[in-house]
Amino acid sequence: MKILFHHRTLADGAEGIHIEAMVRAFRGLGHEVHVIGLAASAEAASRRAWIPRIRALLPSIVFEAGSMAGNVVEYFEVRRAIRTLGPAFLYKRHARNDVAALWAARRAGVPAVLEVNCLFTAPGYREFEPVALEGMAVRLERSAMRLATLRLAVSSPLARLIETLAGVGAIVLPNGADPGRFDPSAARPVAVRQRYGLGEAFVVGWTGVLREWHGLELLLGAVAKVPGARLLIVGDGPARDAIQAQAAAHELADRVIVTGRVPHDDVPDYVAAMDVAVVAHDRTGVASPMKLLEYMAMAKAVVAPQLDNVRDIVEHDRTGLLFAPGDMDALAAVLRRLASDPALRDRLGRNARETIQTARNWRRNAERVLELLPAR
């Protein structure tokens, strides 16, 4: 079948990985996928690299008004695409103030699947991106939820927020990982361990963009309570200097390594070099942490906070270990337990990878979308 895939993002970072993975999964199932949006290709993304710079210069109210007005152009763009392609359905990644594609699909009688990774007007998310035109933004987001034929929320807390905002239900479909790309049998952990002088140490790992809300200060404090443990932080970001200062304050400077930015294709080698992989904190409580799924695909013993969105992915003591959110001592206790029990690490890791291979992968997510579509 023909699928029209629309998004209003620059397709960089985690969102780019998600978009690319779902498009590849639909195509792998034999379907024809046409992508339209700000960055339908790498070339389009590079041509629009000016957008974040312009956004930083404009008052938020001006940028928000512009994003709302953009719906007019997008409506006609999507209507043309529908007339030309005759898609079986529209697959839409939810974005801020973004309803045009859904309106176009509704007017054309085409089913619309809305993938929701966050609600931009939810109180928790406004801490990241304050909303200037709140009343209009809420109405647009509510309309988006109601216009969709099928809503897919990446976590159960997010599904509940959608119900509260718009009075409509959503199917919970967490993110996935690619077990072919994240394959422990193909990784090169020895090279990473040699590069950073890790030797035979017990290595606790974390991957991602270094930002203040990722809970790395909690992880640093917990690692300080695990004798001999090394901490491998794979990534870079605005909080790097603060993290390194905190490491020095915990007298961990010689036990903490911050690699800097690593190409996504090389991340499996770094995760393979870890004994335990951690999600320290999830500030929103509604995300579906991609790093967590990638750790699991690499057959790592994963550690994460005991939150509903995490429990959508991890079963405690079977595919990972969960700790009380924000509790440094609880996190340290879990890490000490895993440091002393290689058999437990192995069991958790094997179960985690099996979960990715059978249920939490992008191909299975694409199959699930197709199963959920109403018959026409």
C-alpha angles and dihedrals in degrees: 000000000000117000125193109210115196130182137162101212138098087244094231128132120007093340090057091051090050094048094046092047095051093046090050091047094052090047090047088058089057100261129134111240124194115192123204127172143086092313111023088156140015089259091054090050092053091049090055098046087112092070097082090047092052091046091054091054099046126079107256092243091058094048092047092050089051092050090052092049089050088073090077093060093041093051093060092041092055093043089055091048091050092050092047100043105029093213123200088226145346118246108202130187107212116242138174115290088352119143107125099095091050092050090050092050092048092050091048094047093242118143113245126209112200117202108204119196096166142349108245094204096048112117094241094052094049087072087069098039116016114216116230099180094043101163095050093041091054092048092050093048092048089049091051091054092048096044094057119094090210128017121204116197118194092219141023094244088054091050088054091050090052090052090051095046101042108011092239131114129245133200114236110235113162122206121273141215133225108247090194094056093037097049118150092202091061098043128105107219095155092063091052093047091050093047092056099033095244095145112171095334122136101256124206111195141197131178132197146066111324106241131153095248097058093086097239091145087060091050092048091052092048094049089052087064094054109081114232096000120142123210119218112194110189111200146036137243148132094302095056096103092047091050093051090048090051090050089055091048090054089047088244100121092116093045100048124076123189107192100192121227115342125193110254091239089060096048094090090063091053095046089049088058091060125089093200128017121207142203100195101185143354110204097190097044090211104075127105099225108226092197089060092055092046090052089052092049088056090056093246126155100248128208122196142154118278097251129140094246090052092047087057085069110023127055108207114247092002107062098007146337124267127204135195107278114258093005108129094187092051091050091048091050091053091049092049090050091053093043090058098042116058091169090059090050090051094048094048092046095050092049091047094053092046089055091054093047095050106030119359103059131108095247091055089048090054091048090050092053090054092047091052097049112109115248113258 
